[in-house]
Amino acid sequence: MTHQFRGILALLLVTLVWGTTFPAMKDLTVYFSPVWIIFLRFALAAVLLAPFLYKAGRDDLVSGGLLGVLLFFCYVFQVEGLALTTSNRNAFICGLNVLVVPLLGVVAGKMPEKRIAYALLLAIAGLTALCWDGGAWGRGDTLALVGAFAFGVYIKMMEFRTRRASRLMTLTAAQIVTVALCAALWLLAREVPRSTIDAGNDFANYWTYIAQGIGQHGINLAYLGVVATAAIISLQGWGQARSTANEAAVIYAFEPAAAAFFAFFWLGETLTARGWMGAVLLIAGMIVSQWNAAPRPAASLAPE
């Protein structure tokens, strides 16, 4: 099994787990504000990955910090939009980041390979068939679209930064800690002691409310923090170090299919025949993206 193929399998697992985060976070938006969800999720992951910052190099910390700031805004737009629309529709719009990565390459003067272009067409068709549920365009859709562009830029930056990193897990830990710090600063500046909570609650009641929410949704938050963030973002960095940004973007196009599948069991959202057709098109796009891929030397990075 080549390093490239291992990277593709790693990104596929990343995508499947990320599919569970849409219904998981949608469930939490009933109780918490979007930035509280981001903070709790990434703060837990930051605690788990903090040991990798020991004797960290300056370049890895800078790269992790830049990626973390960008990732924070990716999640702000995604979760803010998720609170205002359905899980499936949000997943579809965020999935449009598959267009952003090759678009950035075109702007830089590099046309995508023919197989990638075909795969993108299949992925977009699949996303449309899977998640389009009609209705007027709303503020939540706009936020999700901005999030899609932010995620596309993040994917491209990840490709560049992970290939330059001397310690991949240090870079990963630095970006997760940065997201948690950005969320904490946002909360202190804009939400504490009140946000979507009734204005009648005083400061003490606010923190009681937050503590009760953590107790009620502890398993959900632990899953998001430990599995979907600490473990999966680490795996994402490892996988993207062994694949191109275009390949990663097409594989990530499978995320809405996974989100729709898990939303059925988690939130009771159903998948129609058109949705199943979309899932098949997405899988086809993933296969085409790897068809006759040119061999490349293995990346120099390895998990630590």
matplotlib code that plots the C-alpha trace (Angstrom):
import matplotlib.pyplot as plt

x = [0.0, 1.5, 1.8, -0.6, -3.2, -2.9, -3.4, -6.6, -8.0, -7.2, -9.1, -12.0, -12.2, -11.9, -14.9, -17.1, -16.5, -17.0, -20.4, -21.5, -20.6, -23.4, -26.3, -24.2, -23.6, -27.2, -28.4, -26.2, -27.4, -30.7, -28.9, -25.5, -24.5, -22.3, -19.1, -19.7, -19.9, -16.7, -14.9, -16.0, -15.2, -11.7, -10.8, -11.2, -9.1, -6.5, -6.0, -5.4, -3.0, -1.1, 1.8, 2.8, 3.6, 6.6, 9.8, 7.8, 9.6, 8.8, 7.8, 5.4, 3.8, 3.4, 1.9, -0.4, -1.5, -2.3, -4.3, -6.0, -7.3, -8.6, -10.2, -11.9, -13.7, -14.5, -16.4, -18.0, -19.6, -20.5, -22.1, -23.8, -25.3, -26.2, -28.2, -30.4, -31.0, -31.3, -28.4, -28.6, -28.8, -25.9, -23.8, -24.6, -23.5, -20.4, -19.6, -19.2, -15.6, -14.8, -15.0, -12.8, -9.6, -9.3, -10.5, -7.6, -5.3, -6.8, -6.2, -2.6, -2.3, -2.5, -5.4, -6.7, -6.1, -8.8, -9.7, -10.1, -12.4, -14.6, -14.6, -15.6, -18.6, -19.8, -19.3, -21.3, -24.1, -24.1, -24.2, -27.0, -29.1, -28.3, -29.0, -31.0, -34.3, -35.6, -36.9, -35.7, -32.1, -31.6, -29.0, -28.0, -27.3, -25.1, -23.1, -22.6, -21.5, -18.9, -17.8, -17.4, -15.0, -13.1, -12.8, -11.5, -8.7, -8.0, -7.6, -5.2, -3.2, -3.1, -1.5, 1.3, 1.9, 1.8, 4.5, 6.8, 6.2, 9.0, 6.6, 3.1, 1.5, 3.0, 1.4, -1.9, -1.9, -1.0, -3.9, -6.4, -5.2, -5.5, -9.1, -9.9, -8.2, -9.9, -13.3, -12.5, -11.6, -14.8, -16.9, -15.3, -15.7, -19.2, -21.2, -20.3, -22.3, -25.2, -25.9, -28.9, -29.8, -32.8, -31.7, -33.3, -30.5, -27.8, -24.1, -24.4, -27.3, -25.5, -22.7, -25.2, -26.9, -23.6, -22.7, -26.1, -25.7, -22.3, -23.7, -26.7, -24.7, -21.4, -21.3, -22.0, -19.3, -16.8, -17.3, -16.9, -13.8, -12.0, -12.9, -14.1, -11.5, -8.4, -8.2, -9.7, -7.9, -4.6, -5.5, -6.5, -3.1, -1.4, -3.6, -3.2, 0.5, 0.2, -2.3, -3.0, -5.5, -7.7, -7.8, -8.7, -11.4, -13.1, -12.9, -14.4, -17.3, -18.5, -19.1, -22.7, -23.6, -22.2, -24.0, -27.3, -26.9, -26.1, -28.8, -31.4, -30.5, -29.6, -32.2, -34.8, -34.0, -34.9, -33.0, -35.0, -34.4, -32.8, -30.6, -29.4, -28.6, -26.5, -24.6, -23.8, -22.6, -20.3, -18.8, -18.2, -16.5, -14.1, -13.2, -12.7, -10.4, -8.0, -8.3, -4.9, -3.4, 0.3, 2.7, 4.4, 7.3, 6.1, 5.8, 8.6, 6.2, 5.2, 2.8, 4.5]
y = [0.0, 3.3, 6.4, 8.2, 5.5, 5.5, 9.2, 8.8, 6.2, 8.5, 11.4, 9.1, 8.2, 11.9, 12.6, 9.9, 11.1, 14.8, 13.7, 12.9, 16.4, 18.1, 16.5, 16.5, 20.3, 20.9, 19.2, 21.4, 24.7, 24.2, 24.9, 26.6, 29.6, 28.6, 30.0, 28.2, 24.9, 25.7, 26.7, 23.6, 21.3, 22.7, 23.4, 19.7, 18.8, 21.4, 19.9, 16.4, 17.7, 20.3, 17.9, 18.0, 21.7, 20.8, 22.1, 23.3, 25.0, 28.6, 27.8, 25.0, 27.4, 30.2, 27.8, 26.3, 29.7, 30.9, 27.7, 28.0, 31.5, 30.5, 27.3, 29.3, 31.5, 28.4, 26.9, 30.3, 30.6, 26.9, 26.7, 30.1, 29.0, 25.6, 27.2, 28.9, 26.1, 22.3, 20.0, 18.6, 22.1, 23.3, 20.3, 20.8, 24.5, 23.9, 21.0, 23.6, 24.1, 21.4, 24.2, 26.6, 24.6, 24.0, 27.6, 28.9, 26.8, 28.4, 31.9, 30.9, 29.8, 26.0, 24.1, 21.0, 17.6, 16.2, 13.5, 16.1, 18.2, 15.2, 14.3, 17.8, 17.7, 14.4, 15.7, 18.9, 17.0, 14.6, 17.3, 19.0, 15.8, 14.8, 17.9, 20.4, 20.9, 24.0, 27.1, 30.7, 31.6, 32.8, 34.3, 30.8, 29.8, 32.9, 32.1, 28.5, 29.7, 32.1, 29.1, 27.0, 29.6, 29.7, 25.9, 25.9, 28.4, 26.3, 23.1, 24.8, 26.3, 23.0, 21.4, 23.9, 24.2, 20.4, 19.8, 22.3, 21.3, 19.7, 18.1, 17.5, 16.9, 20.2, 22.1, 20.3, 21.0, 24.6, 25.2, 23.5, 25.6, 28.7, 27.9, 27.4, 30.7, 32.6, 31.2, 32.2, 35.8, 36.0, 34.8, 37.3, 40.2, 39.5, 36.9, 36.7, 37.0, 37.0, 35.9, 34.0, 33.4, 35.4, 39.0, 38.4, 36.0, 37.5, 36.7, 33.8, 32.3, 32.5, 30.2, 27.9, 27.7, 26.8, 24.3, 22.5, 22.4, 20.8, 18.2, 17.4, 17.2, 15.9, 12.8, 14.8, 17.4, 14.7, 13.0, 16.2, 17.2, 13.9, 12.0, 14.5, 17.1, 15.9, 12.5, 13.4, 16.7, 15.0, 12.3, 15.0, 16.6, 13.2, 12.4, 15.7, 15.5, 12.5, 13.9, 17.0, 19.7, 18.9, 15.2, 16.1, 18.5, 15.8, 13.3, 15.8, 16.1, 12.8, 14.6, 15.7, 12.0, 10.9, 13.9, 12.9, 9.3, 10.1, 12.9, 10.2, 8.3, 11.3, 13.9, 11.9, 13.7, 11.3, 10.6, 10.5, 8.5, 11.7, 11.8, 8.2, 9.1, 12.0, 9.7, 7.4, 10.4, 11.5, 8.1, 8.0, 11.4, 10.0, 7.0, 9.2, 11.5, 8.6, 7.1, 6.8, 9.2, 10.0, 8.5, 10.9, 10.5, 9.8, 12.8, 13.2, 13.6, 10.8, 10.6, 11.0]
z = [0.0, -1.1, 1.1, -1.2, -0.9, 2.9, 2.8, 0.7, 3.2, 6.1, 4.4, 3.7, 7.4, 8.3, 6.0, 7.5, 11.0, 10.0, 8.6, 12.1, 13.3, 11.4, 13.3, 16.5, 16.3, 15.1, 18.2, 20.4, 18.7, 20.5, 23.8, 23.1, 20.9, 17.9, 19.4, 22.7, 20.7, 19.0, 22.2, 24.2, 21.3, 20.7, 24.3, 25.1, 22.0, 22.9, 26.4, 24.8, 22.2, 24.4, 25.1, 21.4, 21.9, 24.1, 22.5, 19.5, 16.6, 15.8, 12.2, 13.2, 15.8, 13.3, 10.7, 13.3, 14.5, 11.0, 10.2, 13.6, 13.0, 9.6, 10.9, 13.7, 11.1, 9.0, 12.0, 13.0, 9.6, 9.4, 12.9, 12.7, 9.4, 10.8, 13.6, 10.9, 8.4, 8.2, 8.7, 5.1, 3.4, 5.5, 4.5, 0.8, 0.8, 2.9, 0.5, -2.3, -1.0, -3.6, -6.2, -4.2, -4.1, -7.9, -8.4, -6.3, -8.5, -11.7, -10.2, -9.6, -13.2, -12.7, -14.4, -12.6, -14.1, -16.4, -13.9, -11.2, -13.4, -14.1, -10.5, -9.5, -11.9, -10.5, -6.9, -7.6, -9.3, -6.3, -3.8, -5.5, -5.8, -2.2, -0.2, -2.2, -0.4, -2.2, -0.4, -0.5, 0.1, 3.7, 6.0, 7.2, 3.6, 3.1, 6.2, 5.1, 1.6, 3.2, 5.3, 2.2, 0.7, 4.0, 4.1, 0.5, 1.4, 4.6, 2.5, 0.2, 3.0, 4.8, 1.7, 1.8, 5.5, 6.3, 3.7, 5.3, 8.9, 10.8, 13.4, 12.0, 15.4, 16.7, 13.9, 14.5, 18.2, 17.6, 15.3, 17.7, 20.6, 18.5, 17.6, 21.3, 22.2, 19.4, 20.6, 24.2, 23.2, 21.0, 24.0, 26.4, 23.9, 22.6, 24.6, 28.2, 30.3, 27.9, 24.3, 23.1, 26.7, 28.1, 29.1, 32.5, 33.5, 35.6, 35.6, 38.0, 36.3, 33.0, 34.2, 35.8, 32.5, 30.7, 33.4, 33.1, 29.4, 29.6, 32.0, 29.8, 26.6, 28.0, 25.8, 22.7, 23.5, 24.4, 21.1, 19.2, 21.2, 21.5, 18.3, 15.8, 16.6, 18.4, 16.6, 13.3, 12.6, 13.5, 11.0, 8.5, 8.6, 8.2, 5.2, 3.5, 3.8, 1.4, -1.1, -3.1, -2.1, -5.1, -4.2, -0.6, -1.8, -3.9, -1.0, 1.3, -1.1, 0.4, 3.7, 3.0, 2.1, 5.5, 7.1, 5.5, 6.6, 10.3, 10.3, 9.6, 12.8, 14.9, 13.9, 11.9, 8.7, 5.8, 2.6, -0.6, -3.8, -5.2, -2.1, -2.7, -6.3, -5.0, -2.7, -5.6, -7.7, -4.8, -4.5, -8.3, -8.0, -5.4, -7.6, -10.6, -8.7, -8.1, -11.6, -13.2, -10.7, -11.5, -9.0, -6.6, -4.1, -0.6, 1.8, 4.3, 7.2, 9.5, 12.4, 15.9]

ax = plt.figure().add_subplot(projection="3d")
ax.plot(x, y, z, "-o")
ax.set_aspect("equal")
plt.show()
